[in-house]
């Protein structure tokens, strides 16, 4: 977590909200950007109480 914060020079909570909520990136996309596993991203979303988006079907 600290490494990601150092690389992007922002707190991880702020980064997650920016990427997931504002930019609508998927967990997989965030995982690629941050070079952290999808499981870790999911755990961080829960830890920081970032509201999860619901799946929509077309």
N, CA, C and O atoms as a CHARMM CRD file, in Angstrom:
* protein
*
  232
    1    1 UNK  N      0.83000  -1.18000   0.00000 PROA 1      0.00000
    2    1 UNK  CA     0.00000   0.00000   0.00000 PROA 1      0.00000
    3    1 UNK  C      0.88400   1.25700   0.00000 PROA 1      0.00000
    4    1 UNK  O      0.65500   2.19400  -0.76500 PROA 1      0.00000
    5    2 UNK  N      1.87600   1.25200   0.85800 PROA 2      0.00000
    6    2 UNK  CA     2.77200   2.41200   0.95500 PROA 2      0.00000
    7    2 UNK  C      3.53700   2.64400  -0.35500 PROA 2      0.00000
    8    2 UNK  O      3.77800   3.78300  -0.75400 PROA 2      0.00000
    9    3 UNK  N      3.90600   1.55700  -1.00500 PROA 3      0.00000
   10    3 UNK  CA     4.63500   1.67600  -2.26900 PROA 3      0.00000
   11    3 UNK  C      3.76700   2.36800  -3.32800 PROA 3      0.00000
   12    3 UNK  O      4.23900   3.25000  -4.04500 PROA 3      0.00000
   13    4 UNK  N      2.51400   1.96500  -3.41700 PROA 4      0.00000
   14    4 UNK  CA     1.59500   2.57700  -4.37500 PROA 4      0.00000
   15    4 UNK  C      1.42800   4.06500  -4.04700 PROA 4      0.00000
   16    4 UNK  O      1.41600   4.91100  -4.94100 PROA 4      0.00000
   17    5 UNK  N      1.30100   4.36600  -2.75700 PROA 5      0.00000
   18    5 UNK  CA     1.15600   5.76500  -2.35000 PROA 5      0.00000
   19    5 UNK  C      2.39500   6.57500  -2.71500 PROA 5      0.00000
   20    5 UNK  O      2.29000   7.72400  -3.14200 PROA 5      0.00000
   21    6 UNK  N      3.56600   5.97200  -2.54400 PROA 6      0.00000
   22    6 UNK  CA     4.80600   6.66900  -2.89400 PROA 6      0.00000
   23    6 UNK  C      4.91600   6.90900  -4.39500 PROA 6      0.00000
   24    6 UNK  O      5.29000   7.99600  -4.83700 PROA 6      0.00000
   25    7 UNK  N      4.58800   5.88400  -5.16900 PROA 7      0.00000
   26    7 UNK  CA     4.69600   5.98000  -6.62800 PROA 7      0.00000
   27    7 UNK  C      3.75300   7.05000  -7.17700 PROA 7      0.00000
   28    7 UNK  O      4.14600   7.84600  -8.02900 PROA 7      0.00000
   29    8 UNK  N      2.50500   7.07000  -6.69100 PROA 8      0.00000
   30    8 UNK  CA     1.49900   7.98800  -7.22200 PROA 8      0.00000
   31    8 UNK  C      1.37700   9.28000  -6.41200 PROA 8      0.00000
   32    8 UNK  O      0.63100  10.18400  -6.78500 PROA 8      0.00000
   33    9 UNK  N      2.10700   9.35900  -5.31200 PROA 9      0.00000
   34    9 UNK  CA     2.16500  10.55400  -4.46100 PROA 9      0.00000
   35    9 UNK  C      0.79000  11.01500  -3.97500 PROA 9      0.00000
   36    9 UNK  O      0.51700  12.21200  -3.88700 PROA 9      0.00000
   37   10 UNK  N     -0.06200  10.04900  -3.66500 PROA 10     0.00000
   38   10 UNK  CA    -1.38900  10.31100  -3.10600 PROA 10     0.00000
   39   10 UNK  C     -1.73700   9.16300  -2.16700 PROA 10     0.00000
   40   10 UNK  O     -1.22700   8.05500  -2.33400 PROA 10     0.00000
   41   11 UNK  N     -2.59800   9.41000  -1.18300 PROA 11     0.00000
   42   11 UNK  CA    -3.06500   8.31400  -0.32400 PROA 11     0.00000
   43   11 UNK  C     -3.85100   7.29400  -1.15200 PROA 11     0.00000
   44   11 UNK  O     -4.55600   7.66100  -2.09100 PROA 11     0.00000
   45   12 UNK  N     -3.72600   6.03600  -0.80300 PROA 12     0.00000
   46   12 UNK  CA    -4.37600   4.96500  -1.56100 PROA 12     0.00000
   47   12 UNK  C     -5.90000   5.14100  -1.58400 PROA 12     0.00000
   48   12 UNK  O     -6.54500   4.84800  -2.59100 PROA 12     0.00000
   49   13 UNK  N     -6.46100   5.61200  -0.49100 PROA 13     0.00000
   50   13 UNK  CA    -7.91100   5.82400  -0.45000 PROA 13     0.00000
   51   13 UNK  C     -8.33800   6.83600  -1.51300 PROA 13     0.00000
   52   13 UNK  O     -9.33900   6.63200  -2.20100 PROA 13     0.00000
   53   14 UNK  N     -7.60000   7.89900  -1.64400 PROA 14     0.00000
   54   14 UNK  CA    -7.89400   8.92000  -2.65700 PROA 14     0.00000
   55   14 UNK  C     -7.73700   8.35400  -4.06900 PROA 14     0.00000
   56   14 UNK  O     -8.55800   8.61600  -4.94800 PROA 14     0.00000
   57   15 UNK  N     -6.67500   7.57900  -4.27200 PROA 15     0.00000
   58   15 UNK  CA    -6.44300   6.96400  -5.58000 PROA 15     0.00000
   59   15 UNK  C     -7.57600   6.02100  -5.96400 PROA 15     0.00000
   60   15 UNK  O     -8.06700   6.05700  -7.09200 PROA 15     0.00000
   61   16 UNK  N     -7.99200   5.17200  -5.01500 PROA 16     0.00000
   62   16 UNK  CA    -9.06500   4.21700  -5.29500 PROA 16     0.00000
   63   16 UNK  C    -10.35800   4.93000  -5.66100 PROA 16     0.00000
   64   16 UNK  O    -11.04000   4.54600  -6.61100 PROA 16     0.00000
   65   17 UNK  N    -10.69000   5.96700  -4.90700 PROA 17     0.00000
   66   17 UNK  CA   -11.92100   6.71200  -5.20400 PROA 17     0.00000
   67   17 UNK  C    -11.82500   7.39900  -6.55900 PROA 17     0.00000
   68   17 UNK  O    -12.79500   7.42400  -7.31700 PROA 17     0.00000
   69   18 UNK  N    -10.67400   7.94900  -6.86000 PROA 18     0.00000
   70   18 UNK  CA   -10.48000   8.60200  -8.15900 PROA 18     0.00000
   71   18 UNK  C    -10.64500   7.60400  -9.29500 PROA 18     0.00000
   72   18 UNK  O    -11.41600   7.83300 -10.22700 PROA 18     0.00000
   73   19 UNK  N     -9.91700   6.49900  -9.21200 PROA 19     0.00000
   74   19 UNK  CA    -9.94200   5.51200 -10.29100 PROA 19     0.00000
   75   19 UNK  C    -11.27900   4.79100 -10.38300 PROA 19     0.00000
   76   19 UNK  O    -11.85200   4.67600 -11.46600 PROA 19     0.00000
   77   20 UNK  N    -11.77200   4.30900  -9.26100 PROA 20     0.00000
   78   20 UNK  CA   -12.95700   3.44900  -9.27400 PROA 20     0.00000
   79   20 UNK  C    -14.25700   4.24100  -9.43000 PROA 20     0.00000
   80   20 UNK  O    -15.12200   3.86900 -10.22300 PROA 20     0.00000
   81   21 UNK  N    -14.39200   5.33200  -8.67300 PROA 21     0.00000
   82   21 UNK  CA   -15.64700   6.08600  -8.70100 PROA 21     0.00000
   83   21 UNK  C    -15.66000   7.17400  -9.77500 PROA 21     0.00000
   84   21 UNK  O    -16.61000   7.26700 -10.55200 PROA 21     0.00000
   85   22 UNK  N    -14.62000   7.98800  -9.82000 PROA 22     0.00000
   86   22 UNK  CA   -14.61400   9.12400 -10.74800 PROA 22     0.00000
   87   22 UNK  C    -14.33300   8.69600 -12.18700 PROA 22     0.00000
   88   22 UNK  O    -15.04100   9.09600 -13.11200 PROA 22     0.00000
   89   23 UNK  N    -13.29700   7.88100 -12.36600 PROA 23     0.00000
   90   23 UNK  CA   -12.89300   7.47200 -13.71800 PROA 23     0.00000
   91   23 UNK  C    -13.56900   6.18200 -14.17800 PROA 23     0.00000
   92   23 UNK  O    -13.40700   5.76500 -15.32500 PROA 23     0.00000
   93   24 UNK  N    -14.32400   5.55600 -13.28200 PROA 24     0.00000
   94   24 UNK  CA   -15.09100   4.32800 -13.59300 PROA 24     0.00000
   95   24 UNK  C    -14.20500   3.17600 -14.08400 PROA 24     0.00000
   96   24 UNK  O    -14.63400   2.37500 -14.91400 PROA 24     0.00000
   97   25 UNK  N    -12.98700   3.09300 -13.57900 PROA 25     0.00000
   98   25 UNK  CA   -12.09400   1.99300 -13.96200 PROA 25     0.00000
   99   25 UNK  C    -12.51800   0.72000 -13.23300 PROA 25     0.00000
  100   25 UNK  O    -13.02500   0.77600 -12.11300 PROA 25     0.00000
  101   26 UNK  N    -12.30800  -0.41300 -13.87100 PROA 26     0.00000
  102   26 UNK  CA   -12.62600  -1.69500 -13.25200 PROA 26     0.00000
  103   26 UNK  C    -11.53600  -2.07400 -12.25500 PROA 26     0.00000
  104   26 UNK  O    -10.45400  -1.48600 -12.24400 PROA 26     0.00000
  105   27 UNK  N    -11.83400  -3.04600 -11.43700 PROA 27     0.00000
  106   27 UNK  CA   -10.84100  -3.53700 -10.48100 PROA 27     0.00000
  107   27 UNK  C     -9.63100  -4.08800 -11.23400 PROA 27     0.00000
  108   27 UNK  O     -8.49500  -3.90600 -10.79700 PROA 27     0.00000
  109   28 UNK  N     -9.86500  -4.75100 -12.34700 PROA 28     0.00000
  110   28 UNK  CA    -8.76100  -5.28700 -13.15400 PROA 28     0.00000
  111   28 UNK  C     -7.88300  -4.16000 -13.70800 PROA 28     0.00000
  112   28 UNK  O     -6.65700  -4.27400 -13.72100 PROA 28     0.00000
  113   29 UNK  N     -8.51200  -3.07600 -14.16300 PROA 29     0.00000
  114   29 UNK  CA    -7.74400  -1.93800 -14.67800 PROA 29     0.00000
  115   29 UNK  C     -6.91200  -1.28400 -13.56700 PROA 29     0.00000
  116   29 UNK  O     -5.75200  -0.93200 -13.77700 PROA 29     0.00000
  117   30 UNK  N     -7.51000  -1.12800 -12.40200 PROA 30     0.00000
  118   30 UNK  CA    -6.78400  -0.54600 -11.26500 PROA 30     0.00000
  119   30 UNK  C     -5.61800  -1.44600 -10.87700 PROA 30     0.00000
  120   30 UNK  O     -4.53800  -0.96700 -10.53000 PROA 30     0.00000
  121   31 UNK  N     -5.84600  -2.73900 -10.93800 PROA 31     0.00000
  122   31 UNK  CA    -4.80500  -3.70800 -10.63600 PROA 31     0.00000
  123   31 UNK  C     -3.61700  -3.55200 -11.58200 PROA 31     0.00000
  124   31 UNK  O     -2.46600  -3.58800 -11.14700 PROA 31     0.00000
  125   32 UNK  N     -3.88900  -3.38300 -12.85300 PROA 32     0.00000
  126   32 UNK  CA    -2.82100  -3.19900 -13.84300 PROA 32     0.00000
  127   32 UNK  C     -2.06400  -1.89100 -13.62000 PROA 32     0.00000
  128   32 UNK  O     -0.83400  -1.86500 -13.66300 PROA 32     0.00000
  129   33 UNK  N     -2.79900  -0.81200 -13.38200 PROA 33     0.00000
  130   33 UNK  CA    -2.17700   0.50200 -13.17200 PROA 33     0.00000
  131   33 UNK  C     -1.25500   0.48200 -11.95400 PROA 33     0.00000
  132   33 UNK  O     -0.12700   0.97300 -12.00100 PROA 33     0.00000
  133   34 UNK  N     -1.75600  -0.09300 -10.87000 PROA 34     0.00000
  134   34 UNK  CA    -1.02600  -0.05600  -9.59800 PROA 34     0.00000
  135   34 UNK  C     -0.05600  -1.21800  -9.41700 PROA 34     0.00000
  136   34 UNK  O      0.75700  -1.22100  -8.49300 PROA 34     0.00000
  137   35 UNK  N     -0.14900  -2.20900 -10.31100 PROA 35     0.00000
  138   35 UNK  CA     0.67500  -3.41500 -10.23000 PROA 35     0.00000
  139   35 UNK  C      0.47200  -4.15900  -8.90800 PROA 35     0.00000
  140   35 UNK  O      1.41800  -4.62300  -8.27300 PROA 35     0.00000
  141   36 UNK  N     -0.81700  -4.25200  -8.51900 PROA 36     0.00000
  142   36 UNK  CA    -1.24200  -4.95300  -7.31100 PROA 36     0.00000
  143   36 UNK  C     -2.32900  -5.93800  -7.73500 PROA 36     0.00000
  144   36 UNK  O     -3.07100  -5.66400  -8.67900 PROA 36     0.00000
  145   37 UNK  N     -2.43400  -7.06600  -7.06100 PROA 37     0.00000
  146   37 UNK  CA    -3.41500  -8.07400  -7.45100 PROA 37     0.00000
  147   37 UNK  C     -4.84800  -7.56900  -7.31000 PROA 37     0.00000
  148   37 UNK  O     -5.12600  -6.66300  -6.52500 PROA 37     0.00000
  149   38 UNK  N     -5.74600  -8.16600  -8.08100 PROA 38     0.00000
  150   38 UNK  CA    -7.15900  -7.79100  -8.00400 PROA 38     0.00000
  151   38 UNK  C     -7.72700  -8.08100  -6.61400 PROA 38     0.00000
  152   38 UNK  O     -8.57800  -7.33800  -6.12500 PROA 38     0.00000
  153   39 UNK  N     -7.26500  -9.14300  -5.98500 PROA 39     0.00000
  154   39 UNK  CA    -7.72500  -9.47800  -4.62200 PROA 39     0.00000
  155   39 UNK  C     -7.36400  -8.35900  -3.64700 PROA 39     0.00000
  156   39 UNK  O     -8.16400  -7.98400  -2.78900 PROA 39     0.00000
  157   40 UNK  N     -6.16200  -7.83900  -3.78900 PROA 40     0.00000
  158   40 UNK  CA    -5.72500  -6.75200  -2.91100 PROA 40     0.00000
  159   40 UNK  C     -6.55600  -5.50000  -3.15900 PROA 40     0.00000
  160   40 UNK  O     -6.94800  -4.81800  -2.21200 PROA 40     0.00000
  161   41 UNK  N     -6.82400  -5.19700  -4.40700 PROA 41     0.00000
  162   41 UNK  CA    -7.65200  -4.02900  -4.73400 PROA 41     0.00000
  163   41 UNK  C     -9.03400  -4.18100  -4.10200 PROA 41     0.00000
  164   41 UNK  O     -9.56200  -3.23200  -3.52200 PROA 41     0.00000
  165   42 UNK  N     -9.61500  -5.36800  -4.21300 PROA 42     0.00000
  166   42 UNK  CA   -10.92900  -5.61600  -3.62000 PROA 42     0.00000
  167   42 UNK  C    -10.87600  -5.43300  -2.10200 PROA 42     0.00000
  168   42 UNK  O    -11.78500  -4.83900  -1.52200 PROA 42     0.00000
  169   43 UNK  N     -9.83500  -5.92900  -1.46200 PROA 43     0.00000
  170   43 UNK  CA    -9.68700  -5.77200  -0.00400 PROA 43     0.00000
  171   43 UNK  C     -9.56600  -4.30100   0.37800 PROA 43     0.00000
  172   43 UNK  O    -10.15300  -3.86200   1.36700 PROA 43     0.00000
  173   44 UNK  N     -8.80800  -3.54100  -0.40300 PROA 44     0.00000
  174   44 UNK  CA    -8.65600  -2.11000  -0.12000 PROA 44     0.00000
  175   44 UNK  C     -9.96900  -1.37300  -0.28900 PROA 44     0.00000
  176   44 UNK  O    -10.27900  -0.47800   0.49800 PROA 44     0.00000
  177   45 UNK  N    -10.75400  -1.73400  -1.30900 PROA 45     0.00000
  178   45 UNK  CA   -12.05600  -1.09900  -1.50900 PROA 45     0.00000
  179   45 UNK  C    -12.94700  -1.31100  -0.28400 PROA 45     0.00000
  180   45 UNK  O    -13.64400  -0.39400   0.15000 PROA 45     0.00000
  181   46 UNK  N    -12.91800  -2.51100   0.26200 PROA 46     0.00000
  182   46 UNK  CA   -13.69500  -2.81500   1.46800 PROA 46     0.00000
  183   46 UNK  C    -13.11500  -2.05900   2.66300 PROA 46     0.00000
  184   46 UNK  O    -13.85900  -1.44600   3.42900 PROA 46     0.00000
  185   47 UNK  N    -11.80700  -2.09800   2.82400 PROA 47     0.00000
  186   47 UNK  CA   -11.12800  -1.44800   3.94100 PROA 47     0.00000
  187   47 UNK  C    -11.45600   0.04200   4.01600 PROA 47     0.00000
  188   47 UNK  O    -11.70900   0.57400   5.09700 PROA 47     0.00000
  189   48 UNK  N    -11.45000   0.70600   2.87500 PROA 48     0.00000
  190   48 UNK  CA   -11.69100   2.14100   2.83100 PROA 48     0.00000
  191   48 UNK  C    -13.15600   2.49200   2.55900 PROA 48     0.00000
  192   48 UNK  O    -13.49800   3.65200   2.33300 PROA 48     0.00000
  193   49 UNK  N    -14.01100   1.46800   2.58500 PROA 49     0.00000
  194   49 UNK  CA   -15.45600   1.62800   2.43300 PROA 49     0.00000
  195   49 UNK  C    -15.82900   2.40700   1.16800 PROA 49     0.00000
  196   49 UNK  O    -16.69500   3.28100   1.18700 PROA 49     0.00000
  197   50 UNK  N    -15.15900   2.06900   0.08900 PROA 50     0.00000
  198   50 UNK  CA   -15.48000   2.66600  -1.20700 PROA 50     0.00000
  199   50 UNK  C    -16.72800   1.94500  -1.72600 PROA 50     0.00000
  200   50 UNK  O    -16.71800   0.72200  -1.86900 PROA 50     0.00000
  201   51 UNK  N    -17.79800   2.68600  -2.01000 PROA 51     0.00000
  202   51 UNK  CA   -19.02900   2.02700  -2.46600 PROA 51     0.00000
  203   51 UNK  C    -18.80400   1.26400  -3.76700 PROA 51     0.00000
  204   51 UNK  O    -18.21700   1.78300  -4.71700 PROA 51     0.00000
  205   52 UNK  N    -19.27800   0.02900  -3.79000 PROA 52     0.00000
  206   52 UNK  CA   -19.12400  -0.80300  -4.98500 PROA 52     0.00000
  207   52 UNK  C    -20.17700  -0.44500  -6.00800 PROA 52     0.00000
  208   52 UNK  O    -21.32000  -0.14800  -5.66400 PROA 52     0.00000
  209   53 UNK  N    -19.78800  -0.47500  -7.25800 PROA 53     0.00000
  210   53 UNK  CA   -20.73800  -0.27000  -8.35100 PROA 53     0.00000
  211   53 UNK  C    -21.47000  -1.58600  -8.59100 PROA 53     0.00000
  212   53 UNK  O    -20.95100  -2.66700  -8.31200 PROA 53     0.00000
  213   54 UNK  N    -22.66900  -1.47000  -9.10900 PROA 54     0.00000
  214   54 UNK  CA   -23.45900  -2.66100  -9.42300 PROA 54     0.00000
  215   54 UNK  C    -23.25300  -3.01100 -10.89300 PROA 54     0.00000
  216   54 UNK  O    -23.07900  -2.13300 -11.73900 PROA 54     0.00000
  217   55 UNK  N    -23.27600  -4.28600 -11.17500 PROA 55     0.00000
  218   55 UNK  CA   -23.17400  -4.74200 -12.56600 PROA 55     0.00000
  219   55 UNK  C    -24.44300  -4.38200 -13.31000 PROA 55     0.00000
  220   55 UNK  O    -25.54800  -4.49600 -12.78000 PROA 55     0.00000
  221   56 UNK  N    -24.26800  -3.95100 -14.53200 PROA 56     0.00000
  222   56 UNK  CA   -25.43200  -3.68300 -15.37100 PROA 56     0.00000
  223   56 UNK  C    -25.35900  -4.56800 -16.59400 PROA 56     0.00000
  224   56 UNK  O    -24.28300  -4.78100 -17.15300 PROA 56     0.00000
  225   57 UNK  N    -26.49000  -5.07800 -17.00800 PROA 57     0.00000
  226   57 UNK  CA   -26.54900  -5.94500 -18.17200 PROA 57     0.00000
  227   57 UNK  C    -27.30800  -5.23900 -19.26700 PROA 57     0.00000
  228   57 UNK  O    -28.29000  -4.54400 -19.00800 PROA 57     0.00000
  229   58 UNK  N    -26.85400  -5.41600 -20.49100 PROA 58     0.00000
  230   58 UNK  CA   -27.52200  -4.76500 -21.61900 PROA 58     0.00000
  231   58 UNK  C    -28.48300  -5.70800 -22.27200 PROA 58     0.00000
  232   58 UNK  O    -29.14300  -5.34300 -23.24400 PROA 58     0.00000
